[in-house]
């Protein structure tokens, strides 16, 4: 087990390095020059000398190879550099927004789990009845509805029925829990719907499969109540694929937030990403991509470990 | 024994129906999805005749008009007819969805087959690259590609947008096709073909490709749905299709959000169009999988 963990951790290094190389090269291929873009946006004509000074300050005059090495060395020492656009340290810009995005993501996960597991189980127990059909329609629709549009519909519904829209300013949950939750619950719902749809489908199909196993028949034959059969024998075994989906979707949730944060005007990392990627703020985009990809890889790893913890049949070498 | 009477066997020769008919009969839900797709396709091809108005003509006389007999789904902030824009938007969604899924699935399938067929170092290198691409959420990857490539419009279609949407699909298709192809590699007929001294190209095209057609088709349809969603998201963010072209995501972005109260139809209908299209392709894709090969996991 320990060897497996170490192996997996070591395998993360080439993947992350690959991500780093890919992002680095892609961004350098970008048309336009951030220095010109930024200084010209501030108005007036700018002399070539000023541009050059700014380039030197940002380290853009060095060779690509040196820039890359500088960046990787910085990454390893957790120094992400300064934003090329605002001039503030990248870590500050991200740090102040990460909390918001993570909170929405976690809330969406909790919501989705609480919706998906009961719905999927009920759907499986009542397979091919109208209850099952209803739940499946709910799930298939969840895969089709874009989360940003669902967010707009939620705002519209709140506006038309209560004449109220969620607060626009963000306060951390420890400062004003009510304000915080009344702002963030809606985006969590909007991105959580798709999430719960995926998980509901997974729960249903695994429980349907598990209910056909021999040991379920044995349990029923020895007179275990149907409730216990489902709760004890079926649910436990059906949890593994569900955990996988929940884990994997968590990373995609961050992606979903990129668009949904725009709708709710939330100043999270998704919005930051959209803003910086269009400006060509290399350092910021690089840091954000590494953060998101790193999160994804770590969650993947955690899911695999959970697998081992929940299922004694799974052994890792 | 003199009179041998022919034995009467009550045996019905199974009717061989056309595969399309078979699909419709066995997969009613999939057929419903297919019907929606066909309707969408026809109305977008014949948009000039189906749409009541020109989708780009600005008419300040009827700005933000509520749904009525003149404008069934109302008009937007420029007085453009929402229904007509949705019909023309279907054209954008289908063209972008179809082309990007075609490029993404084909490239993924080629990489998957090559990876499985050659194995060893080539397989290792391709798989590591796919791992790297898989560790991006699709929208993050697509956004980065869009920002890097900029716009490249050919015949009214932004080729770079299509590429950006196709790239995130490649590793997913490659992975599924590779696992299908790995199973084929162990088949005796592959050994036979190798012993017979056939070239790599011949073995790949004559023996592998026909066997991965099923997963390829399934992924291709499923990814049209995802591509339509992704295009809508990118256009919504202002990084996909640009004005004045009619696109569903674009209809939801920008000014429409300022008119929540005055013109909710501007928000409701384009989103319904996206959902219906994605729903139809998902339904069709799911049924196609059940019909062709239920074991494939997407």
Interface residues (C-beta under 8 A of the other chain):
Chain A: X14 X15 X18 X19 X22 X23 X26 X27 X29 X30 X31 X140 X141 X143 X144 X145 X146 X148 X149 X150 X152 X153 X155 X156 X159 X160 X251 X252 X254 X255 X256 X258 X259 X262 X263 X273 X274 X277 X278 X280 X285 X289 X292 X293 X296 X297
Chain B: X128 X129 X131 X132 X133 X135 X136 X137 X138 X139 X140 X143 X144 X145 X147 X148 X150 X225 X229 X232 X233 X236 X237 X239 X249 X252 X257 X260 X261 X264 X267 X268 X270 X271 X274 X275 X276 X278 X279 X282 X283 X286
